[in-house]
Amino acid sequence: MKARALLAVAIVLAFFVALLAMRRVRDGFSARDKPTHTEAALARVMRRWAAPANMRTRTNPVPLTPRVLDAARAHFADHCAACHGNDGKGGDLGKRMYPRTPDMTLAATQSLSDGELFSIVENGVRLTGMPSFGDGTSASARDSWALVHFIRHLPKLTTDELAQMERLNPKSPAEWQRQADEDAFLKGQR
């Protein structure tokens, strides 16, 4: 009797899996779709698993100084803001990714350990858009640890810091030309 019950459950489960698969084939997969709760949960799990066990309890060895924070802010504006936004809440590219980049000011990111954040920056996260930025050198590790300090600072960013970062964001040739035209106009040259 148990075997028949198990077979019936397996048949019903296979039927629902087949229905889901047919729907996916019919509707396709698009990065424009909002991730399901399951997909968002899986992305958080993958982010948590990105850090090896021996890194999860590590604390930041780089002392937090204004100079370290300034350098990390500049680095973030130039290398990270396109996906994460200057404020850490999601940039233009990050809002088009699947899964979306996380809002780094929220507890889901801020509650990660220093070692977990370091590992994410240094090594990336598989099955997401987060690449590895580390190259295994001590200079790379120092930069990644400095970014951990900046990630911790994101919820407290000031408007002045955001303005500084905006000036450091990468620009396209068209944006550089527009800026040059605007500067020339303001100087009365056009």
Kinemage of the C-alpha trace (Angstrom):
@kinemage 1
@onewidth
@group {chain A} dominant
@subgroup {mainchain}
@vectorlist {calphas} color= white
{ca met a 1} P 0.000 0.000 0.000
{ca lys a 2} L 2.835 2.392 0.847
{ca ala a 3} L 4.408 1.833 -2.564
{ca arg a 4} L 1.167 2.807 -4.323
{ca ala a 5} L 0.811 5.938 -2.204
{ca leu a 6} L 4.388 6.933 -2.958
{ca leu a 7} L 3.842 6.275 -6.647
{ca ala a 8} L 0.688 8.423 -6.610
{ca val a 9} L 2.543 11.284 -4.881
{ca ala a 10} L 5.409 10.980 -7.370
{ca ile a 11} L 2.967 11.068 -10.318
{ca val a 12} L 1.196 14.169 -8.953
{ca leu a 13} L 4.534 15.869 -8.261
{ca ala a 14} L 5.813 15.003 -11.758
{ca phe a 15} L 2.585 16.411 -13.229
{ca phe a 16} L 3.077 19.762 -11.453
{ca val a 17} L 6.752 19.910 -12.421
{ca ala a 18} L 5.759 19.252 -16.036
{ca leu a 19} L 3.156 22.045 -15.875
{ca leu a 20} L 5.750 24.467 -14.510
{ca ala a 21} L 8.252 23.460 -17.179
{ca met a 22} L 5.659 23.896 -19.945
{ca arg a 23} L 4.812 27.357 -18.601
{ca arg a 24} L 8.484 28.343 -18.563
{ca val a 25} L 8.952 27.079 -22.116
{ca arg a 26} L 5.847 28.945 -23.255
{ca asp a 27} L 6.643 32.207 -21.411
{ca gly a 28} L 10.432 32.023 -21.645
{ca phe a 29} L 12.967 33.319 -19.164
{ca ser a 30} L 13.531 37.034 -18.925
{ca ala a 31} L 15.703 39.144 -16.670
{ca arg a 32} L 12.868 41.697 -16.758
{ca asp a 33} L 10.641 39.446 -14.660
{ca lys a 34} L 10.561 40.025 -10.943
{ca pro a 35} L 12.379 37.175 -9.186
{ca thr a 36} L 10.110 34.827 -7.293
{ca his a 37} L 10.446 34.554 -3.518
{ca thr a 38} L 12.181 31.218 -4.028
{ca glu a 39} L 14.698 32.701 -6.459
{ca ala a 40} L 15.405 35.632 -4.132
{ca ala a 41} L 15.928 33.228 -1.239
{ca leu a 42} L 18.271 31.099 -3.363
{ca ala a 43} L 20.262 34.202 -4.332
{ca arg a 44} L 20.665 35.102 -0.642
{ca val a 45} L 21.784 31.539 0.107
{ca met a 46} L 24.320 31.646 -2.743
{ca arg a 47} L 25.630 34.961 -1.404
{ca arg a 48} L 25.985 33.473 2.077
{ca trp a 49} L 27.690 30.350 0.694
{ca ala a 50} L 30.133 32.481 -1.299
{ca ala a 51} L 32.278 32.828 1.808
{ca pro a 52} L 34.346 29.816 2.825
{ca ala a 53} L 33.720 28.671 6.403
{ca asn a 54} L 37.117 29.935 7.594
{ca met a 55} L 36.274 33.460 6.362
{ca arg a 56} L 32.874 33.807 8.017
{ca thr a 57} L 34.279 34.729 11.410
{ca arg a 58} L 37.118 36.969 10.217
{ca thr a 59} L 37.066 40.584 11.290
{ca asn a 60} L 38.405 43.410 9.195
{ca pro a 61} L 42.183 43.707 9.688
{ca val a 62} L 42.358 47.128 7.990
{ca pro a 63} L 41.994 49.954 10.520
{ca leu a 64} L 39.074 52.283 9.802
{ca thr a 65} L 40.453 55.751 9.177
{ca pro a 66} L 39.048 58.706 7.236
{ca arg a 67} L 41.709 58.103 4.579
{ca val a 68} L 40.733 54.421 4.162
{ca leu a 69} L 37.056 55.351 3.954
{ca asp a 70} L 37.736 58.102 1.369
{ca ala a 71} L 39.764 55.740 -0.813
{ca ala a 72} L 37.114 53.021 -0.538
{ca arg a 73} L 34.361 55.514 -1.418
{ca ala a 74} L 36.283 56.583 -4.544
{ca his a 75} L 36.919 52.941 -5.481
{ca phe a 76} L 33.249 52.071 -4.996
{ca ala a 77} L 32.132 55.044 -7.132
{ca asp a 78} L 34.455 54.021 -9.962
{ca his a 79} L 34.110 50.226 -9.844
{ca cys a 80} L 30.893 49.271 -8.030
{ca ala a 81} L 28.294 52.025 -8.450
{ca ala a 82} L 27.229 51.066 -11.982
{ca cys a 83} L 25.621 47.947 -10.528
{ca his a 84} L 25.113 48.896 -6.876
{ca gly a 85} L 24.446 52.647 -7.160
{ca asn a 86} L 26.448 55.238 -5.258
{ca asp a 87} L 24.098 54.789 -2.316
{ca gly a 88} L 24.289 50.970 -2.391
{ca lys a 89} L 20.578 50.628 -3.187
{ca gly a 90} L 21.011 49.488 -6.795
{ca gly a 91} L 22.415 51.172 -9.902
{ca asp a 92} L 21.216 51.194 -13.491
{ca leu a 93} L 22.898 47.900 -14.366
{ca gly a 94} L 22.022 46.202 -11.099
{ca lys a 95} L 18.326 46.908 -11.557
{ca arg a 96} L 18.447 45.010 -14.870
{ca met a 97} L 20.267 41.982 -13.494
{ca tyr a 98} L 18.637 38.753 -12.517
{ca pro a 99} L 18.769 38.368 -9.618
{ca arg a 100} L 18.789 42.101 -8.889
{ca thr a 101} L 21.676 43.496 -6.903
{ca pro a 102} L 20.775 43.655 -3.223
{ca asp a 103} L 20.103 46.895 -1.375
{ca met a 104} L 23.339 46.937 0.571
{ca thr a 105} L 21.968 49.330 3.199
{ca leu a 106} L 19.484 46.732 4.462
{ca ala a 107} L 20.027 44.162 7.198
{ca ala a 108} L 20.344 41.282 4.702
{ca thr a 109} L 23.739 42.727 3.696
{ca gln a 110} L 24.698 44.702 6.791
{ca ser a 111} L 24.260 41.595 8.973
{ca leu a 112} L 26.844 39.637 6.982
{ca ser a 113} L 30.170 39.272 8.748
{ca asp a 114} L 33.235 41.224 7.640
{ca gly a 115} L 34.704 37.993 6.300
{ca glu a 116} L 31.575 37.234 4.274
{ca leu a 117} L 31.567 40.706 2.726
{ca phe a 118} L 35.287 40.456 1.991
{ca ser a 119} L 34.848 37.075 0.329
{ca ile a 120} L 31.988 38.374 -1.840
{ca val a 121} L 34.055 41.340 -3.054
{ca glu a 122} L 37.272 39.400 -3.467
{ca asn a 123} L 35.870 36.182 -4.980
{ca gly a 124} L 32.452 37.081 -6.436
{ca val a 125} L 29.281 35.006 -6.181
{ca arg a 126} L 28.463 32.243 -8.653
{ca leu a 127} L 25.108 32.270 -10.428
{ca thr a 128} L 24.734 36.023 -9.870
{ca gly a 129} L 26.148 39.047 -11.666
{ca met a 130} L 28.750 39.600 -8.929
{ca pro a 131} L 32.221 39.078 -10.433
{ca ser a 132} L 35.385 38.525 -8.451
{ca phe a 133} L 37.430 41.683 -8.052
{ca gly a 134} L 40.343 40.132 -6.221
{ca asp a 135} L 43.502 38.869 -7.803
{ca gly a 136} L 45.032 37.131 -4.785
{ca thr a 137} L 47.522 39.890 -4.002
{ca ser a 138} L 47.878 41.658 -0.670
{ca ala a 139} L 47.015 44.977 -2.365
{ca ser a 140} L 43.787 43.488 -3.682
{ca ala a 141} L 42.927 42.093 -0.245
{ca arg a 142} L 43.567 45.470 1.379
{ca asp a 143} L 41.271 47.178 -1.157
{ca ser a 144} L 38.563 44.581 -0.540
{ca trp a 145} L 38.832 44.984 3.237
{ca ala a 146} L 38.600 48.770 2.780
{ca leu a 147} L 35.429 48.239 0.732
{ca val a 148} L 33.998 46.258 3.648
{ca his a 149} L 34.368 49.422 5.754
{ca phe a 150} L 32.621 51.434 3.057
{ca ile a 151} L 29.782 48.903 2.744
{ca arg a 152} L 29.254 49.263 6.495
{ca his a 153} L 29.168 53.067 5.984
{ca leu a 154} L 26.553 52.994 3.187
{ca pro a 155} L 23.510 53.466 5.465
{ca lys a 156} L 25.136 56.663 6.819
{ca leu a 157} L 26.185 58.287 3.514
{ca thr a 158} L 25.802 62.048 3.441
{ca thr a 159} L 24.634 64.134 0.499
{ca asp a 160} L 28.149 65.591 0.234
{ca glu a 161} L 29.645 62.097 -0.041
{ca leu a 162} L 27.095 61.154 -2.718
{ca ala a 163} L 27.983 64.305 -4.684
{ca gln a 164} L 31.694 63.439 -4.456
{ca met a 165} L 30.963 59.934 -5.703
{ca glu a 166} L 28.890 61.159 -8.617
{ca arg a 167} L 31.886 63.131 -9.880
{ca leu a 168} L 33.965 59.932 -9.725
{ca asn a 169} L 31.498 57.680 -11.576
{ca pro a 170} L 32.711 56.466 -14.979
{ca lys a 171} L 31.347 58.495 -17.874
{ca ser a 172} L 30.740 57.700 -21.521
{ca pro a 173} L 32.337 59.845 -24.254
{ca ala a 174} L 28.945 61.514 -24.783
{ca glu a 175} L 28.746 62.382 -21.079
{ca trp a 176} L 32.286 63.813 -21.153
{ca gln a 177} L 31.371 65.925 -24.190
{ca arg a 178} L 28.173 67.143 -22.532
{ca gln a 179} L 30.177 68.059 -19.407
{ca ala a 180} L 32.779 69.926 -21.510
{ca asp a 181} L 30.014 71.806 -23.356
{ca glu a 182} L 28.359 72.736 -20.076
{ca asp a 183} L 31.662 73.904 -18.561
{ca ala a 184} L 32.406 75.980 -21.678
{ca phe a 185} L 28.929 77.531 -21.547
{ca leu a 186} L 29.296 78.381 -17.848
{ca lys a 187} L 32.658 80.042 -18.577
{ca gly a 188} L 31.017 82.111 -21.322
{ca gln a 189} L 32.914 80.398 -24.144
{ca arg a 190} L 29.757 79.396 -26.025
